Amino acid sequence: MRIILKLLAAPFVLALTLLVAVLNFAFSFASWVFCALSFLCLIGALFALFTGDRWGIQGLVIAFAVSPFGLPAVAEWLIDKLDSLNYSLKSFITG
């Protein structure tokens, strides 16, 4: 019975390995883009705050969301969880 479960888990290991590799590549590219976007949003939000526009606070929230502490941190956490699931399946198959 255990051999059957290992055979069923093997395609998932392959799929998770490829998925984690693609997501890591996409994350490394997207983090650079989000960093630049965060800087632009911060500059725009500070300009809006100093001119008295009401979009300043919303711009700061958007700048935080795309900064390395916002959405990219959530994406990195999800990629790490997928990688740990992949490692668990690999250890199940080899163990």
Helices and strands as residue ranges (DSSP letters): H 2-51, H 56-66, H 71-94
